[in-house]
């Protein structure tokens, strides 16, 4: 997994920003940091690369998006303009590549149209490569979401989010091997099968007592 921080810092020189990024990088073993609206001259990007202990750095053409990454990943910039940087990324320990687009979009709708056109272009020309678009939530609306191929139907998505029924849980528990390897607390499949078995009986007793029988 490529752990990434994307932060609209609105000024990388703001007090505490660099320290917070360094702390988050160390805690979460971050391989890539993306700073939106750094509000700093592009000539300073290498200085901040050193301060963040990152190995590589680049920016889009107007300096609204700064990318930093370590040698854990390979990052090739495919395209950059005033609103986005699109990269082809892979990890040294994971097979496969995917496309990431980092966005700092303009506010007016008609100014964002070139951005949507470029996202659609990448979606059409690289339909077998996993891709994602990351940026400010208020600026990424439903229009660019059309660029992302729908891999899961709405019905399937609803079923994945649904809370399983008691019968489904019982089916899973009773299908467990009683001799399965125990967890760190030593509880194996047999324990959970017996727990479910007695739970059914106690539920039945509660039902009888509640009816006064």
Buried (B, 14 or more C-beta within 10 A) or exposed (E): EBBBBBBBBEEBEEEEBBEEBBEBBEEEEBBBBBBBBBEBEBEBBEEBBEBBEBEBBBBBEEBBBBBBBBEBBBBEEEEBEBBBBBBBBBBEEEEEBBBBBBBBBBEEEEEBEBBBEBBBEBBEEBEEEEBEBBBEEEBBEEBBEEBEEEEEEEEEEEEEEEEEEEEEEBEEBEEBEEEBEEEEEEEBBBBBBEEBEEEEEEEEEEEEEEEEE
